[in-house]
Protein backbone atom coordinates (compact mmCIF):
# COMPACT_ATOMS: atom_id res chain seq x y z
CA UNK A 1 0.00 0.00 0.00
CA UNK A 2 1.38 3.44 -0.88
CA UNK A 3 1.61 6.29 1.59
CA UNK A 4 -0.90 9.12 1.34
CA UNK A 5 0.23 12.72 1.38
CA UNK A 6 -1.19 14.81 4.20
CA UNK A 7 -2.38 18.16 2.98
CA UNK A 8 -3.00 20.98 5.41
CA UNK A 9 -6.59 22.21 5.50
CA UNK A 10 -7.04 25.69 4.01
CA UNK A 11 -8.29 28.49 6.23
CA UNK A 12 -12.03 28.88 5.87
CA UNK A 13 -13.71 32.19 6.53
CA UNK A 14 -17.46 32.63 6.62
CA UNK A 15 -18.83 35.25 4.31
CA UNK A 16 -20.38 38.17 6.11
CA UNK A 17 -23.79 39.25 4.86
CA UNK A 18 -23.72 42.29 2.59
CA UNK A 19 -24.19 45.57 4.40
CA UNK A 20 -25.57 47.66 1.58
CA UNK A 21 -28.78 49.63 2.09
CA UNK A 22 -30.89 47.11 0.19
CA UNK A 23 -29.72 44.26 2.45
CA UNK A 24 -30.29 46.32 5.61
CA UNK A 25 -33.86 47.12 4.52
CA UNK A 26 -34.54 43.46 3.79
CA UNK A 27 -33.18 42.41 7.20
CA UNK A 28 -35.33 45.10 8.85
CA UNK A 29 -38.41 43.85 6.98
CA UNK A 30 -37.77 40.26 8.09
CA UNK A 31 -37.19 41.35 11.71
CA UNK A 32 -40.46 43.32 11.70
CA UNK A 33 -42.44 40.62 9.85
CA UNK A 34 -44.41 39.26 12.86
CA UNK A 35 -45.52 42.80 13.76
CA UNK A 36 -46.21 43.63 10.11
CA UNK A 37 -48.35 40.51 9.70
CA UNK A 38 -50.56 41.66 12.57
CA UNK A 39 -51.01 45.16 11.08
CA UNK A 40 -50.55 44.94 7.30
CA UNK A 41 -51.20 41.34 6.19
CA UNK A 42 -51.67 41.09 2.40
CA UNK A 43 -50.68 44.75 1.97
CA UNK A 44 -47.47 46.14 0.47
CA UNK A 45 -45.15 48.11 2.73
CA UNK A 46 -42.27 50.42 1.88
CA UNK A 47 -39.27 50.14 4.21
CA UNK A 48 -36.73 52.98 4.35
CA UNK A 49 -34.02 53.36 7.02
CA UNK A 50 -35.46 50.33 8.83
CA UNK A 51 -38.95 51.84 9.23
CA UNK A 52 -42.25 51.40 7.44
CA UNK A 53 -42.78 54.61 5.48
CA UNK A 54 -45.78 53.59 3.40
CA UNK A 55 -48.36 50.89 2.91
CA UNK A 56 -51.21 49.99 0.61
CA UNK A 57 -52.80 47.42 -1.66
CA UNK A 58 -50.96 48.53 -4.83
CA UNK A 59 -47.21 47.84 -4.97
CA UNK A 60 -46.53 50.49 -7.64
CA UNK A 61 -48.47 53.20 -5.81
CA UNK A 62 -46.69 52.44 -2.51
CA UNK A 63 -43.30 52.60 -4.24
CA UNK A 64 -44.09 55.81 -6.13
CA UNK A 65 -45.25 57.57 -2.98
CA UNK A 66 -42.12 56.50 -1.07
CA UNK A 67 -39.84 57.69 -3.90
CA UNK A 68 -41.68 61.03 -4.08
CA UNK A 69 -41.12 61.54 -0.37
CA UNK A 70 -37.52 60.27 -0.01
CA UNK A 71 -36.05 60.56 -3.50
CA UNK A 72 -34.70 57.83 -5.74
CA UNK A 73 -32.82 55.80 -3.12
CA UNK A 74 -33.04 52.07 -2.37
CA UNK A 75 -36.42 51.47 -0.71
CA UNK A 76 -37.78 47.97 -0.15
CA UNK A 77 -41.40 47.53 -1.24
CA UNK A 78 -42.65 44.08 -0.37
CA UNK A 79 -45.86 42.16 0.23
CA UNK A 80 -46.53 41.34 3.88
CA UNK A 81 -47.37 37.65 3.93
CA UNK A 82 -46.33 34.46 5.67
CA UNK A 83 -46.38 32.55 2.38
CA UNK A 84 -43.15 31.89 0.44
CA UNK A 85 -42.56 34.11 -2.60
CA UNK A 86 -44.22 32.96 -5.81
CA UNK A 87 -41.82 31.25 -8.18
CA UNK A 88 -41.95 32.68 -11.69
CA UNK A 89 -40.50 30.78 -14.63
CA UNK A 90 -39.58 32.87 -17.64
CA UNK A 91 -38.82 30.69 -20.66
CA UNK A 92 -36.26 31.92 -23.12
CA UNK A 93 -35.42 31.15 -26.71
CA UNK A 94 -32.94 28.33 -27.25
CA UNK A 95 -30.44 29.07 -30.00
CA UNK A 96 -29.14 26.02 -31.87
CA UNK A 97 -25.98 26.74 -33.82
CA UNK A 98 -24.89 24.82 -36.88
CA UNK A 99 -21.56 23.03 -36.37
CA UNK A 100 -18.62 24.63 -38.17
CA UNK A 101 -17.70 22.78 -41.36
N, C-alpha and C positions, 0 to 999 in steps of 0.2 A: 504494500500500500504506500502511495506517495504522501509526502508531507504537504499539508495545506498552509498557504501563506496567511498570516494574521494581518488583517488590514484594520487600521484604527478607524473608529467611527467618526464621521464628520460632525462638526458642531451644527446643531439644529437650533434655529431660532424661530419662534412663533411670530407669524405676521401680526402686526398690530392693525386693528381696524382703521380704515381711512378716517381722517379727522376733517374732511372738507365740510362745508356748510350743508350740502345735500345729505351726507351721512349723519350729521348731528340732528338734522330735522327728522330723519327717518327714525333714529334712535329715540328721540323725544316722543314721536307719534306712538311708537311701540310701548314706551314706558307709560304713556297716558291712556293706552287703549282700553283698559277696564273702565276707567272713568268716562272716556268718550263713548263707549258702548252704552252706558247708562243714560247719557244725555243726547247723543247724536246718532244712534244706530240707524243704518241705511241712509245717512246723509253724507255729503262730502265736507271735509274740513280742510282749511288752509292752515299750515303750521309754519310760522316764521319766528326765528329766535327762540325756539322751544315752546311757543305759546300758540294757542288757537286764535287766529286773527280773522276767521271767516268761516261760515258754514252755510249749507243749503243743499237743495236737491239736484242742482245742475252743476256738474263739475266745471264746465267752461265759465259759467257765470261767477262761481266762487273764485276761480283762478284770476279772472279779469279784474274783479273787485280788489283782490289782494294786490295785484300788480299795480293798479291805479293808486292804491294807498301807499305802497312801499317801494315802488319802482321795479325795474326789471332785474331782480335778484333771485337767487334760488329760493323758491317757496314750494314746500311739499303740499300737494292737493291730493287727498286720498279718501277713498270710501271707508267709512267706519263700519266694519263688519267683523264677525268672528269666523267667517268662511274663508277658505284659502282663495288666493287670486285665481281668476278664470284663466285657463290656459288657452292661448290663441295660436293656431297653426296657420302660417302664411305660406302657401305653396309658392314655389318659384319655378321658372322655366329651366329645364335641363338642356344644356347645350351639348350635342354630340358632335365631335370633330372627326373629320375624315382622317385616317392615318396618312402620314406623309409617304409619298411613293418613292 
